[in-house]
Amino acid sequence: MNSWMFVAKGKNQYGGPIVNVCVEGGGPPSTVLVAEEEERNCRVTFRLDETKLWENRPKPEFLTNPNSTKKDGIDVVLTVEDEKMREYLCAADDWMVSKAVEEQRTIFGHGSNRPSLTPDALKVMYQPCLKTSDKYAPTIRVKVWLAGPEFLLTTIKVASSNGTGIIEEGRGWEFLKKHLGEDKLLHFKVGVHLEFRSVKVWNQNQKFSLSMDAKTIFFFKPRSGSLAADSDVPFSLESLMRKVTDQAAP
């Protein structure tokens, strides 16, 4: 994370700053969350029920126009059961808060005459990537892009349920929709290649967070609706994700 940096990219439609997170060379920082054992997997936390996904927001254009190029997607909440994943995300959160102390004028668009925010104040304002609770396992909220520029779209990979271990691959809402099934992907095991693209600022500059986009997301169906172990399926999540890790390596 020492090579991560903030780059201001103008203002959004509400007048707030657009701030990207980049590494040397200009691309977004990325990481592959690799699951090696059953207890280290991510899982889909809530059903991806299309009747509820847009209850509190306008329905996206891609629902009625499969060829829509307007940028849009859905937020998928994942339960993170891998301790290494949790440690990495906690480190990203710590980096974000410490960096915000140095770069707050870039993040919030404050003028030089405005008093600087204290580290304690920024820590209260920051919404961490890893959401923790006394009652539940930690979760993350990942953006799966289903419409927009080609470079932004999330590649979705779904394991077949016929026991062959064949992975179907596609992009967009229509591909995802046909794989939702009755269980709406609830409790599916997940591997995800994350990109940290930008800093999100909202609530009149009172809240900020590090956005997480899924560059590639794998869904693996548990057998018979159970939370099956990796040995119950004829392919290895670890080996598949290692390929992505190798591809992502500089």
Sine and cosine of phi, psi and omega as CSV:
sin_phi,cos_phi,sin_psi,cos_psi,sin_omega,cos_omega
0.00,0.00,-0.15,0.99,0.00,-1.00
-0.90,0.44,-0.37,0.93,-0.03,-1.00
-1.00,-0.05,-0.04,1.00,0.01,-1.00
-0.96,0.29,0.55,-0.84,0.01,-1.00
-0.51,-0.86,0.31,-0.95,0.06,-1.00
-0.99,-0.16,0.63,-0.77,0.07,-1.00
-0.72,-0.69,0.88,-0.47,0.02,-1.00
-0.96,0.30,0.70,-0.71,-0.05,-1.00
-0.80,-0.60,0.63,0.78,0.03,-1.00
1.00,-0.02,-0.46,-0.89,-0.06,-1.00
-0.81,-0.59,0.45,-0.89,0.04,-1.00
-1.00,0.05,-0.09,-1.00,-0.09,-1.00
-0.92,0.40,-0.30,0.95,0.01,-1.00
-0.99,-0.13,0.05,1.00,0.02,-1.00
1.00,-0.01,-0.02,1.00,0.03,-1.00
-0.99,0.14,0.36,-0.93,-0.03,-1.00
-0.95,0.31,0.58,-0.81,0.16,-0.99
-0.98,-0.18,0.88,-0.48,-0.07,-1.00
-0.81,-0.59,0.89,-0.45,0.05,-1.00
-1.00,-0.02,0.43,-0.90,0.14,-0.99
-0.97,-0.26,0.79,-0.61,-0.09,-1.00
-0.71,-0.70,0.27,-0.96,0.18,-0.98
-0.90,-0.43,0.10,-0.99,0.03,-1.00
-0.85,0.53,0.75,-0.66,-0.07,-1.00
0.97,-0.26,-0.29,0.96,0.14,-0.99
0.98,-0.20,-0.24,0.97,-0.03,-1.00
-0.99,0.16,0.25,-0.97,0.02,-1.00
-0.97,0.23,0.54,-0.84,0.13,-0.99
-0.88,0.48,0.57,-0.82,0.00,-1.00
-0.59,-0.81,0.37,-0.93,0.07,-1.00
-0.50,-0.86,0.49,-0.87,0.06,-1.00
-0.95,-0.31,0.86,-0.50,0.04,-1.00
-1.00,0.09,0.97,-0.24,-0.12,-0.99
-0.99,-0.13,0.82,-0.58,0.05,-1.00
-0.99,-0.15,0.83,-0.56,-0.04,-1.00
-0.97,-0.23,-0.48,0.88,-0.04,-1.00
-0.67,-0.74,0.25,-0.97,-0.05,-1.00
-0.80,0.60,-0.72,0.69,-0.08,-1.00
-0.96,0.29,-0.07,1.00,-0.02,-1.00
-0.96,-0.28,0.15,0.99,-0.01,-1.00
-0.99,0.17,0.44,-0.90,0.31,-0.95
-1.00,0.06,0.43,-0.91,0.08,-1.00
-0.67,-0.74,0.46,-0.89,0.08,-1.00
-0.93,0.37,0.82,-0.58,-0.12,-0.99
-0.99,0.11,-0.67,0.74,-0.04,-1.00
-0.82,-0.57,0.45,-0.89,0.05,-1.00
-0.87,0.49,0.66,-0.75,0.10,-1.00
-1.00,0.00,0.94,0.33,-0.08,-1.00
-1.00,0.06,0.90,-0.43,-0.07,-1.00
-0.90,0.44,-0.32,0.95,0.04,-1.00
-0.98,0.19,-0.22,0.98,-0.03,-1.00
-0.88,-0.48,-0.24,0.97,-0.08,-1.00
-0.86,0.51,-0.51,0.86,-0.08,-1.00
-0.87,-0.48,0.52,0.85,0.02,-1.00
-0.90,0.45,-0.62,0.78,-0.12,-0.99
-0.93,-0.36,0.40,0.92,0.01,-1.00
-0.42,-0.91,0.36,-0.93,0.05,-1.00
-0.88,0.47,0.59,-0.81,0.03,-1.00
-0.92,0.39,0.69,-0.72,-0.05,-1.00
-0.95,0.32,0.39,-0.92,-0.04,-1.00
-0.90,0.44,-0.50,0.87,-0.09,-1.00
-0.93,0.37,-0.24,0.97,0.04,-1.00
-0.93,0.38,-0.55,0.84,-0.01,-1.00
-0.96,-0.27,-0.27,0.96,-0.01,-1.00
-0.73,-0.69,1.00,-0.09,-0.03,-1.00
-0.85,0.52,-0.36,0.93,-0.02,-1.00
-1.00,-0.10,0.22,0.97,-0.03,-1.00
-0.88,0.48,0.66,-0.76,0.04,-1.00
-0.95,-0.32,0.10,1.00,0.04,-1.00
-0.96,0.28,0.78,-0.62,-0.08,-1.00
-0.90,0.44,0.84,-0.54,0.01,-1.00
-0.24,-0.97,0.30,-0.95,-0.01,-1.00
-0.13,-0.99,-0.28,-0.96,0.02,-1.00
-0.79,-0.62,0.44,-0.90,0.10,-0.99
-1.00,-0.06,0.79,-0.62,0.02,-1.00
-0.92,-0.40,0.83,-0.56,0.02,-1.00
-1.00,-0.03,0.80,-0.60,-0.04,-1.00
-0.88,-0.48,0.70,-0.72,0.13,-0.99
-0.99,0.12,0.81,-0.58,-0.06,-1.00
-0.98,-0.18,0.92,-0.38,-0.04,-1.00
-0.96,-0.29,-0.04,1.00,-0.02,-1.00
-1.00,-0.04,0.85,-0.52,-0.05,-1.00
-0.89,0.46,-0.60,0.80,0.02,-1.00
-0.91,0.41,-0.62,0.79,0.05,-1.00
-0.89,0.46,-0.69,0.73,-0.01,-1.00
-0.88,0.47,-0.68,0.73,-0.01,-1.00
-0.89,0.47,-0.66,0.75,0.00,-1.00
-0.90,0.44,-0.71,0.70,-0.03,-1.00
-0.93,0.37,-0.59,0.80,0.08,-1.00
-0.89,0.45,-0.63,0.78,0.04,-1.00
-0.90,0.43,-0.63,0.78,0.05,-1.00
-0.90,0.45,-0.64,0.77,0.03,-1.00
-0.91,0.42,-0.69,0.72,0.02,-1.00
-0.88,0.47,-0.66,0.75,0.02,-1.00
-0.88,0.47,-0.68,0.73,-0.07,-1.00
-0.88,0.47,-0.69,0.72,-0.02,-1.00
-0.92,0.38,-0.69,0.72,-0.01,-1.00
-0.92,0.40,-0.62,0.78,0.02,-1.00
-0.93,0.36,-0.56,0.83,0.00,-1.00
-0.90,0.44,-0.50,0.87,0.05,-1.00
-0.88,0.48,-0.66,0.75,-0.03,-1.00
-0.98,0.19,-0.57,0.82,-0.19,-0.98
-0.92,-0.39,0.41,0.91,-0.11,-0.99
-0.89,0.45,-0.51,0.86,0.01,-1.00
-0.93,0.36,-0.56,0.83,0.07,-1.00
-0.94,0.35,-0.69,0.72,-0.06,-1.00
-0.92,0.39,-0.72,0.69,-0.12,-0.99
-0.98,-0.18,-0.10,0.99,0.01,-1.00
0.94,0.34,0.43,0.90,-0.02,-1.00
-0.96,0.29,0.59,-0.81,0.09,-1.00
-0.97,0.24,0.25,-0.97,-0.06,-1.00
-0.93,0.37,-0.32,0.95,-0.02,-1.00
-1.00,0.05,-0.02,1.00,0.00,-1.00
-1.00,-0.02,0.71,-0.70,0.00,-1.00
-0.87,0.50,0.58,-0.81,0.00,-1.00
-0.95,0.31,0.55,-0.84,0.08,-1.00
-0.99,0.17,0.58,-0.81,-0.01,-1.00
-0.98,0.19,0.38,-0.92,0.07,-1.00
-0.83,0.56,-0.62,0.78,0.01,-1.00
-0.91,0.41,-0.64,0.77,0.02,-1.00
-0.91,0.41,-0.67,0.74,0.01,-1.00
-0.91,0.41,-0.59,0.81,0.02,-1.00
-0.90,0.44,-0.61,0.79,0.04,-1.00
-0.93,0.36,-0.61,0.79,-0.03,-1.00
-0.96,0.29,-0.46,0.89,-0.12,-0.99
-0.97,0.24,0.71,-0.70,0.07,-1.00
-0.97,-0.23,0.94,-0.33,-0.15,-0.99
-0.92,0.39,0.44,-0.90,0.09,-1.00
-0.88,0.48,-0.69,0.72,-0.05,-1.00
-1.00,-0.10,0.93,-0.37,0.00,-1.00
-1.00,0.02,0.83,-0.56,-0.04,-1.00
-0.92,-0.39,0.40,-0.92,-0.02,-1.00
-0.47,-0.88,0.48,-0.87,0.06,-1.00
-0.95,0.31,-0.35,0.94,-0.10,-0.99
-0.98,-0.20,-0.45,0.89,-0.14,-0.99
-0.79,-0.62,0.34,-0.94,0.08,-1.00
-0.92,0.40,0.44,-0.90,-0.01,-1.00
-0.88,0.48,0.52,-0.85,-0.01,-1.00
-0.76,-0.65,0.34,-0.94,0.16,-0.99
-0.77,-0.64,0.42,-0.91,0.05,-1.00
-0.92,-0.40,0.89,-0.45,-0.11,-0.99
-0.91,-0.42,0.71,-0.70,0.05,-1.00
-1.00,0.09,0.83,-0.56,0.12,-0.99
-0.96,-0.26,0.93,-0.37,-0.08,-1.00
-0.99,0.11,0.81,-0.58,-0.09,-1.00
-0.91,-0.42,-0.16,0.99,0.05,-1.00
-0.43,-0.90,0.48,-0.88,0.00,-1.00
0.75,-0.67,-0.30,-0.95,0.01,-1.00
-0.86,0.51,0.53,-0.85,-0.07,-1.00
-0.84,0.55,-0.64,0.77,-0.06,-1.00
-0.92,0.40,-0.37,0.93,-0.08,-1.00
-1.00,0.02,-0.46,0.89,-0.13,-0.99
-0.86,0.50,0.67,-0.74,0.04,-1.00
-0.98,0.19,0.75,-0.66,0.14,-0.99
-0.99,0.15,0.83,-0.55,-0.06,-1.00
-0.95,-0.31,0.79,-0.62,0.03,-1.00
-0.84,-0.55,0.78,-0.62,-0.06,-1.00
-0.81,-0.59,0.78,-0.62,0.03,-1.00
-0.95,0.30,0.69,-0.73,0.05,-1.00
-0.92,0.38,0.46,-0.89,-0.02,-1.00
-0.99,-0.14,0.18,0.98,-0.05,-1.00
-1.00,-0.06,0.14,0.99,0.08,-1.00
1.00,0.06,0.01,1.00,-0.04,-1.00
-1.00,0.05,-0.32,0.95,-0.03,-1.00
0.98,0.21,0.20,0.98,0.01,-1.00
-0.96,0.29,0.68,-0.73,0.02,-1.00
-0.98,-0.20,0.81,-0.58,0.15,-0.99
-1.00,-0.03,0.63,-0.78,-0.08,-1.00
-0.77,-0.63,0.66,-0.75,0.03,-1.00
-0.20,-0.98,-0.12,-0.99,0.01,-1.00
-0.62,-0.78,0.35,-0.94,0.12,-0.99
1.00,0.01,0.22,-0.98,-0.08,-1.00
-0.90,0.43,-0.67,0.74,-0.06,-1.00
-0.88,0.47,-0.62,0.78,0.04,-1.00
-0.92,0.39,-0.72,0.69,-0.01,-1.00
-0.90,0.44,-0.67,0.74,-0.08,-1.00
-0.86,0.51,-0.65,0.76,-0.07,-1.00
-0.94,0.34,-0.23,0.97,0.00,-1.00
-0.97,-0.25,0.02,1.00,-0.05,-1.00
-0.91,0.41,-0.69,0.73,0.02,-1.00
0.90,0.43,-0.12,-0.99,-0.02,-1.00
-0.93,0.36,-0.52,0.85,-0.04,-1.00
-1.00,0.10,-0.11,0.99,0.05,-1.00
0.81,0.58,0.57,0.82,0.03,-1.00
0.93,0.37,0.18,0.98,0.02,-1.00
-0.86,0.52,0.76,-0.65,0.03,-1.00
0.93,0.37,0.11,0.99,0.11,-0.99
-0.86,0.50,0.63,-0.78,0.11,-0.99
-0.96,0.29,0.53,-0.85,-0.14,-0.99
-0.69,-0.72,0.67,-0.75,0.26,-0.97
-0.87,-0.49,0.65,-0.76,-0.08,-1.00
-0.62,-0.79,0.70,-0.72,0.11,-0.99
-0.99,-0.14,0.96,-0.27,-0.10,-1.00
-1.00,-0.02,0.55,-0.84,0.21,-0.98
-0.82,-0.58,0.74,-0.67,0.06,-1.00
-0.99,-0.14,0.99,-0.14,-0.20,-0.98
-1.00,-0.05,-0.58,0.81,-0.16,-0.99
-0.41,-0.91,0.19,-0.98,0.11,-0.99
-0.98,-0.17,0.79,-0.61,0.02,-1.00
-0.98,-0.18,0.78,-0.62,0.02,-1.00
-0.85,-0.53,0.75,-0.67,-0.01,-1.00
-0.49,-0.87,-0.10,-0.99,-0.02,-1.00
0.81,0.58,0.78,0.63,0.04,-1.00
0.80,0.60,0.74,0.67,0.05,-1.00
0.92,0.40,0.36,0.93,0.00,-1.00
-0.99,-0.15,-0.21,0.98,-0.02,-1.00
-0.70,-0.72,0.55,-0.83,0.11,-0.99
-0.49,-0.87,0.38,-0.93,-0.03,-1.00
-0.41,-0.91,0.18,-0.98,0.05,-1.00
-0.98,-0.19,0.89,-0.46,-0.06,-1.00
-0.97,0.26,0.55,-0.84,0.02,-1.00
-0.81,-0.58,0.88,-0.47,0.03,-1.00
-0.95,-0.30,0.60,-0.80,0.08,-1.00
-1.00,0.02,0.93,-0.37,0.10,-1.00
-0.96,0.27,-0.70,0.72,0.11,-0.99
-0.66,-0.75,0.68,-0.74,0.05,-1.00
-0.73,-0.69,0.75,-0.66,0.00,-1.00
-0.96,-0.26,0.73,-0.68,0.11,-0.99
-0.90,-0.43,0.79,-0.61,-0.01,-1.00
-0.85,-0.52,0.88,-0.48,-0.09,-1.00
-0.98,0.21,0.79,-0.62,0.12,-0.99
-0.93,0.37,0.57,-0.82,0.01,-1.00
-0.95,0.31,0.67,-0.75,0.06,-1.00
0.81,0.58,0.49,0.87,0.03,-1.00
0.96,0.27,0.07,1.00,-0.01,-1.00
-1.00,0.01,0.24,-0.97,0.08,-1.00
-1.00,0.09,0.97,0.23,-0.15,-0.99
-0.94,0.34,0.49,-0.87,0.08,-1.00
-0.98,0.21,0.30,-0.95,-0.01,-1.00
-0.84,0.54,-0.54,0.84,-0.04,-1.00
-0.93,0.37,-0.22,0.98,-0.01,-1.00
-0.99,0.14,-0.15,0.99,0.00,-1.00
-0.87,-0.49,0.58,-0.82,-0.14,-0.99
-0.99,0.15,0.58,0.82,0.08,-1.00
-0.41,-0.91,0.30,-0.95,-0.12,-0.99
-0.95,-0.33,0.88,-0.48,0.10,-0.99
-0.86,0.51,-0.63,0.78,-0.03,-1.00
-0.87,0.50,-0.72,0.70,-0.05,-1.00
-0.92,0.39,-0.62,0.79,0.02,-1.00
-0.91,0.42,-0.69,0.73,-0.03,-1.00
-0.95,0.32,-0.49,0.87,0.05,-1.00
-0.89,0.45,-0.57,0.82,0.05,-1.00
-0.87,0.49,-0.67,0.74,0.02,-1.00
-0.92,0.39,-0.62,0.78,0.04,-1.00
-0.86,0.50,-0.70,0.71,0.00,-1.00
-0.89,0.45,-0.64,0.77,-0.01,-1.00
-0.93,0.37,-0.53,0.85,-0.06,-1.00
-0.99,0.13,-0.28,0.96,-0.05,-1.00
-0.92,0.39,0.61,-0.79,-0.01,-1.00
-0.93,0.36,0.00,0.00,0.00,0.00
